[in-house]
Amino acid sequence: MPVEKWSERTWLVKLPDEPLLTDELDNLSAVLRKSDPLPDVVLDLNDVPMVHSTALSRLLTLRKMLLDGAARLRLVHPNDRVWTVFLTTGLDQVFRFSEDTATALAEMQLPR
């Protein structure tokens, strides 16, 4: 899982295609549990052609962990199929999306 520590408090994570996606989300959660304080996280979905229920569950768990730790999560670059899954499930109202990576990283620099 390529994790770029963009700043002291912000990580940029490029997610892979399934079936590795759920494993990578589990690995990311494990790494984050060891971080103090929790960083803000930008997840790049550019290489993810589709998300399944297991990956959605992992994303929700990751979101809760970050929120509980006063950190933020942004998702960027969902393709049309992935975006449709978020729309259909109503998760477009749960997760925060940014138009692109640069915008997401800039949002993370704004005060909470």
Backbone as CSV, one residue per row, in Angstrom:
resi,resn,N_x,N_y,N_z,CA_x,CA_y,CA_z,C_x,C_y,C_z
1,MET,0.856,-1.163,0.000,0.000,0.000,0.000,0.905,1.229,0.000
2,PRO,0.875,1.985,-1.068,1.677,3.211,-1.096,1.053,4.298,-0.209
3,VAL,1.764,4.623,0.869,1.341,5.695,1.767,2.357,6.813,1.641
4,GLU,1.869,7.965,1.268,2.727,9.134,1.185,2.366,10.040,2.356
5,LYS,3.334,10.236,3.234,3.113,11.143,4.365,3.317,12.555,3.843
6,TRP,2.217,13.112,3.368,2.242,14.393,2.683,2.642,15.522,3.623
7,SER,2.222,15.427,4.857,2.639,16.365,5.894,2.621,15.607,7.217
8,GLU,2.965,16.291,8.279,2.989,15.651,9.588,1.636,15.066,9.965
9,ARG,0.565,15.724,9.551,-0.776,15.295,9.946,-1.637,14.800,8.791
10,THR,-1.068,14.637,7.595,-1.877,14.225,6.446,-1.171,13.127,5.657
11,TRP,-1.892,12.033,5.435,-1.386,10.931,4.623,-2.220,10.821,3.358
12,LEU,-1.534,10.524,2.257,-2.179,10.242,0.979,-1.965,8.759,0.692
13,VAL,-3.071,8.025,0.499,-3.002,6.578,0.304,-3.637,6.232,-1.026
14,LYS,-2.848,5.571,-1.885,-3.347,5.130,-3.187,-3.793,3.678,-3.035
15,LEU,-5.099,3.453,-3.213,-5.654,2.113,-3.021,-5.572,1.286,-4.300
16,PRO,-5.339,-0.034,-4.150,-5.259,-0.922,-5.312,-6.635,-1.469,-5.700
17,ASP,-6.625,-2.209,-6.775,-7.802,-2.909,-7.277,-8.152,-4.061,-6.333
18,GLU,-9.420,-4.502,-6.343,-9.814,-5.718,-5.639,-9.055,-6.882,-6.277
19,PRO,-8.755,-7.958,-5.626,-9.158,-8.326,-4.278,-8.244,-7.768,-3.199
20,LEU,-7.185,-7.059,-3.582,-6.256,-6.518,-2.598,-6.826,-5.351,-1.799
21,LEU,-7.886,-4.747,-2.284,-8.432,-3.550,-1.655,-8.784,-3.781,-0.188
22,THR,-9.499,-4.826,0.111,-9.903,-5.058,1.499,-8.688,-5.343,2.379
23,ASP,-7.721,-6.095,1.869,-6.501,-6.351,2.639,-5.745,-5.055,2.903
24,GLU,-5.662,-4.202,1.908,-4.956,-2.934,2.066,-5.664,-2.027,3.072
25,LEU,-6.985,-2.024,3.059,-7.723,-1.228,4.042,-7.500,-1.769,5.458
26,ASP,-7.427,-3.086,5.593,-7.115,-3.681,6.895,-5.714,-3.283,7.343
27,ASN,-4.748,-3.342,6.414,-3.370,-2.958,6.735,-3.287,-1.482,7.124
28,LEU,-3.995,-0.641,6.400,-4.003,0.782,6.714,-4.572,1.015,8.113
29,SER,-5.665,0.357,8.437,-6.257,0.494,9.767,-5.278,0.066,10.854
30,ALA,-4.551,-1.016,10.612,-3.575,-1.494,11.594,-2.456,-0.472,11.797
31,VAL,-1.978,0.115,10.721,-0.925,1.133,10.819,-1.453,2.369,11.540
32,LEU,-2.669,2.764,11.219,-3.248,3.948,11.842,-3.462,3.762,13.342
33,ARG,-3.814,2.554,13.760,-4.022,2.302,15.188,-2.765,2.579,15.998
34,LYS,-1.596,2.491,15.361,-0.317,2.729,16.042,0.096,4.196,15.980
35,SER,-0.652,5.014,15.260,-0.303,6.427,15.093,-0.927,7.269,16.189
36,ASP,-0.113,8.147,16.739,-0.624,9.059,17.763,0.025,10.416,17.550
37,PRO,-0.738,11.399,17.139,-2.178,11.384,16.890,-2.482,10.769,15.526
38,LEU,-3.745,10.465,15.315,-4.170,9.954,14.012,-4.034,11.050,12.969
39,PRO,-3.509,10.712,11.791,-3.418,11.711,10.730,-4.730,11.807,9.962
40,ASP,-4.914,12.919,9.273,-5.982,13.005,8.281,-5.563,12.123,7.114
41,VAL,-6.536,11.510,6.440,-6.223,10.560,5.372,-7.007,10.923,4.115
42,VAL,-6.276,10.951,2.990,-6.878,11.099,1.669,-6.710,9.757,0.972
43,LEU,-7.820,9.142,0.584,-7.776,7.856,-0.123,-8.012,8.094,-1.608
44,ASP,-7.033,7.722,-2.413,-7.115,7.851,-3.862,-7.702,6.566,-4.431
45,LEU,-8.889,6.663,-5.007,-9.604,5.501,-5.554,-9.396,5.333,-7.054
46,ASN,-8.433,6.024,-7.615,-8.236,6.035,-9.067,-8.071,4.635,-9.667
47,ASP,-7.387,3.730,-8.980,-7.135,2.382,-9.508,-8.176,1.357,-9.070
48,VAL,-9.221,1.811,-8.415,-10.256,0.902,-7.907,-11.420,0.893,-8.900
49,PRO,-11.573,-0.205,-9.688,-12.634,-0.228,-10.684,-14.018,-0.501,-10.110
50,MET,-14.068,-1.131,-8.920,-15.347,-1.488,-8.310,-15.137,-1.711,-6.830
51,VAL,-16.137,-1.403,-6.023,-16.076,-1.714,-4.593,-17.208,-2.661,-4.251
52,HIS,-16.903,-3.584,-3.376,-17.883,-4.569,-2.936,-18.251,-4.293,-1.486
53,SER,-19.206,-5.020,-0.978,-19.707,-4.769,0.373,-18.617,-4.881,1.431
54,THR,-17.685,-5.810,1.260,-16.612,-5.962,2.240,-15.742,-4.709,2.282
55,ALA,-15.414,-4.171,1.133,-14.608,-2.953,1.080,-15.381,-1.771,1.664
56,LEU,-16.675,-1.692,1.397,-17.485,-0.619,1.976,-17.498,-0.710,3.493
57,SER,-17.597,-1.917,4.017,-17.562,-2.119,5.459,-16.230,-1.653,6.034
58,ARG,-15.129,-1.991,5.352,-13.800,-1.561,5.824,-13.668,-0.038,5.775
59,LEU,-14.218,0.572,4.742,-14.172,2.032,4.642,-14.958,2.691,5.771
60,LEU,-16.115,2.132,6.092,-16.912,2.668,7.198,-16.180,2.519,8.536
61,THR,-15.527,1.391,8.735,-14.750,1.177,9.958,-13.593,2.168,10.044
62,LEU,-12.911,2.367,8.928,-11.814,3.329,8.870,-12.313,4.738,9.167
63,ARG,-13.434,5.097,8.590,-14.023,6.424,8.828,-14.320,6.624,10.304
64,LYS,-14.924,5.627,10.935,-15.256,5.736,12.361,-13.989,5.887,13.199
65,MET,-12.963,5.098,12.904,-11.719,5.193,13.652,-11.128,6.595,13.553
66,LEU,-11.117,7.146,12.357,-10.561,8.481,12.161,-11.402,9.544,12.857
67,LEU,-12.715,9.454,12.722,-13.586,10.423,13.396,-13.433,10.359,14.915
68,ASP,-13.368,9.151,15.453,-13.193,8.983,16.895,-11.864,9.576,17.366
69,GLY,-10.864,9.584,16.482,-9.555,10.136,16.808,-9.389,11.572,16.367
70,ALA,-10.485,12.242,16.032,-10.480,13.654,15.605,-9.674,13.872,14.329
71,ALA,-9.649,12.867,13.468,-8.982,12.984,12.170,-10.040,12.978,11.068
72,ARG,-9.633,13.406,9.890,-10.570,13.505,8.762,-10.198,12.517,7.663
73,LEU,-11.201,12.178,6.861,-11.039,11.263,5.735,-11.658,11.897,4.500
74,ARG,-10.939,11.863,3.400,-11.470,12.313,2.105,-11.213,11.220,1.076
75,LEU,-12.188,11.001,0.216,-12.048,10.068,-0.892,-11.947,10.877,-2.180
76,VAL,-11.045,10.469,-3.074,-10.878,11.165,-4.350,-10.808,10.175,-5.498
77,HIS,-11.118,10.662,-6.668,-11.030,9.933,-7.947,-11.879,8.677,-8.065
78,PRO,-13.093,8.635,-7.531,-13.891,7.430,-7.799,-14.346,7.443,-9.259
79,ASN,-14.214,6.303,-9.913,-14.719,6.243,-11.290,-16.246,6.158,-11.249
80,ASP,-16.876,6.137,-12.409,-18.341,6.146,-12.467,-18.970,4.938,-11.769
81,ARG,-18.365,3.758,-11.926,-18.927,2.552,-11.289,-18.844,2.644,-9.767
82,VAL,-17.703,3.106,-9.273,-17.515,3.238,-7.832,-18.446,4.318,-7.289
83,TRP,-18.526,5.440,-7.986,-19.401,6.530,-7.556,-20.853,6.058,-7.510
84,THR,-21.273,5.254,-8.480,-22.635,4.724,-8.512,-22.925,3.876,-7.272
85,VAL,-21.947,3.088,-6.827,-22.135,2.289,-5.616,-22.348,3.202,-4.409
86,PHE,-21.555,4.265,-4.305,-21.727,5.196,-3.189,-23.093,5.883,-3.259
87,LEU,-23.525,6.256,-4.447,-24.839,6.895,-4.605,-25.976,5.939,-4.252
88,THR,-25.888,4.714,-4.764,-26.940,3.719,-4.571,-27.102,3.347,-3.098
89,THR,-25.995,3.267,-2.389,-26.032,2.868,-0.979,-26.280,4.053,-0.042
90,GLY,-26.265,5.266,-0.587,-26.423,6.448,0.249,-25.142,6.864,0.952
91,LEU,-24.052,6.163,0.668,-22.786,6.481,1.328,-22.130,7.748,0.778
92,ASP,-22.691,8.280,-0.305,-22.196,9.576,-0.792,-22.512,10.670,0.223
93,GLN,-23.492,10.411,1.111,-23.854,11.367,2.153,-23.067,11.125,3.447
94,VAL,-22.380,10.000,3.527,-21.619,9.634,4.727,-20.157,10.043,4.583
95,PHE,-19.580,9.740,3.429,-18.180,10.052,3.173,-18.046,11.437,2.557
96,ARG,-16.885,12.038,2.778,-16.562,13.319,2.144,-15.706,13.022,0.923
97,PHE,-16.092,13.595,-0.210,-15.371,13.420,-1.460,-14.776,14.750,-1.881
98,SER,-13.644,14.686,-2.524,-13.030,15.868,-3.111,-12.845,15.600,-4.594
99,GLU,-12.860,16.675,-5.352,-12.772,16.562,-6.809,-11.470,15.912,-7.258
100,ASP,-10.376,16.263,-6.589,-9.079,15.710,-6.973,-8.157,15.701,-5.754
101,THR,-6.994,15.107,-5.931,-6.053,14.957,-4.824,-5.588,16.303,-4.293
102,ALA,-5.261,17.218,-5.187,-4.774,18.532,-4.761,-5.812,19.256,-3.902
103,THR,-7.065,19.189,-4.303,-8.131,19.823,-3.539,-8.277,19.164,-2.168
104,ALA,-8.240,17.840,-2.132,-8.371,17.119,-0.862,-7.228,17.480,0.085
105,LEU,-6.021,17.507,-0.427,-4.870,17.858,0.411,-4.969,19.295,0.912
106,ALA,-5.442,20.180,0.066,-5.627,21.581,0.488,-6.700,21.677,1.569
107,GLU,-7.790,20.917,1.430,-8.855,20.924,2.444,-8.327,20.452,3.795
108,MET,-7.396,19.522,3.772,-6.857,19.000,5.022,-6.014,20.047,5.756
109,GLN,-5.565,21.067,5.043,-4.759,22.108,5.681,-5.624,23.188,6.333
110,LEU,-6.909,23.185,6.012,-7.821,24.174,6.596,-8.103,23.809,8.056
111,PRO,-8.406,24.822,8.868,-8.752,24.515,10.258,-9.998,23.639,10.324
112,ARG,-10.062,22.874,11.374,-11.218,21.960,11.561,-12.418,22.726,11.998
